[in-house]
Amino acid sequence: MRRKKSGLKCQDQVVDSLFKSYFEKEENLGDLSVLVSAAEISGLDKTEAEAFLKSDEGSAEVRNDMKNWRYRYRVDGVPFFILSAEDDAGAEYTLSGAQEPNAFTQVFEQFLRK
């Protein structure tokens, strides 16, 4: 599938379509037809999208990425946030799972102190 050629705009459209399907239409995101419809609405070829979703293409890459993220950042929950400042010599803070707003405030204050 030409996913790499589709770009970020297409990815955003797929995510928006999936959110609408799940939160507004209460559709099952595990249903192949819902996923194919989201791809088609976003401008991807319906036949290619369905073939991709039925295949194992990309699954090894996803499993490898999951392993790397789990190892590098100790990701073990969702949502997972990585917060970093471009001018802070690579300092990063991570927040795993649902967090109270105060947790983010504390991280932002640490950035401001540096």
C-alpha positions in Angstrom: 0.0 0.0 0.0 1.2 3.5 -0.7 1.1 4.6 2.9 4.4 6.4 2.8 3.4 8.5 -0.2 0.1 9.5 1.5 1.7 11.8 4.1 0.7 13.3 7.3 -2.4 14.9 6.0 -3.8 11.5 4.9 -2.8 10.0 8.3 -4.7 12.8 10.1 -7.8 12.2 7.9 -7.7 8.5 8.7 -7.5 9.2 12.5 -10.3 11.7 12.2 -12.4 9.2 10.4 -11.7 6.5 12.9 -12.5 8.8 15.8 -15.8 9.7 14.1 -16.6 6.1 13.5 -15.9 5.1 17.1 -17.1 8.1 19.1 -20.0 9.4 17.0 -21.2 6.3 15.2 -20.3 3.8 17.9 -18.8 1.5 15.3 -16.4 -1.4 16.0 -12.8 -0.5 15.1 -12.0 -4.2 14.9 -14.4 -4.5 12.0 -12.5 -4.7 8.7 -15.3 -2.8 6.8 -15.0 0.2 9.3 -11.2 0.3 8.8 -11.5 0.1 5.0 -14.2 2.8 5.0 -11.9 5.1 7.0 -9.1 4.5 4.5 -11.4 5.2 1.5 -12.8 8.3 3.0 -9.3 9.6 3.5 -8.4 9.1 -0.1 -6.7 5.8 0.0 -7.5 3.1 -2.5 -10.2 0.8 -1.0 -8.9 -2.4 -2.6 -5.3 -1.7 -1.6 -6.3 -0.8 1.9 -8.3 -4.0 2.4 -5.5 -6.1 1.0 -3.0 -4.4 3.3 -5.2 -4.9 6.4 -5.7 -8.6 5.5 -2.0 -9.1 5.1 0.9 -9.3 7.5 2.7 -6.5 5.8 4.2 -4.1 8.4 3.4 -6.4 11.4 7.1 -7.2 12.0 8.0 -3.5 11.9 5.2 -2.7 14.4 6.2 -5.4 16.8 9.8 -4.2 16.6 8.8 -0.6 17.2 6.7 -1.7 20.2 9.6 -3.6 21.6 12.0 -0.6 21.1 9.6 1.9 22.7 8.9 -0.5 25.6 12.7 -0.8 26.2 13.7 2.8 25.6 10.9 4.6 27.5 9.4 1.7 29.5 6.0 2.2 27.8 3.5 0.1 29.5 0.3 2.0 29.2 -1.7 4.4 27.1 -1.8 7.2 26.7 1.9 7.7 26.9 3.5 11.2 26.6 7.1 12.1 25.9 7.8 15.7 26.7 11.0 17.4 25.6 12.3 20.9 25.1 14.3 21.6 21.9 16.8 23.8 23.8 17.2 21.7 26.9 20.1 19.5 25.9 17.9 16.5 25.2 16.0 16.5 28.6 12.9 14.3 28.3 10.1 13.5 30.7 7.6 10.8 30.3 4.1 10.3 31.6 2.4 7.0 31.3 -1.3 6.4 31.6 -4.1 8.8 32.4 -2.6 11.8 34.4 -4.1 14.6 36.3 -3.4 18.1 34.9 -1.0 18.8 37.8 1.4 16.1 36.5 1.8 18.1 33.2 2.1 21.3 35.2 5.0 19.9 37.2 6.9 18.8 34.0 6.3 22.2 32.4 7.6 23.9 35.6 10.7 21.8 35.5 11.4 22.9 31.9 10.9 26.6 32.9 13.5 26.2 35.7 16.2 25.0 33.4 
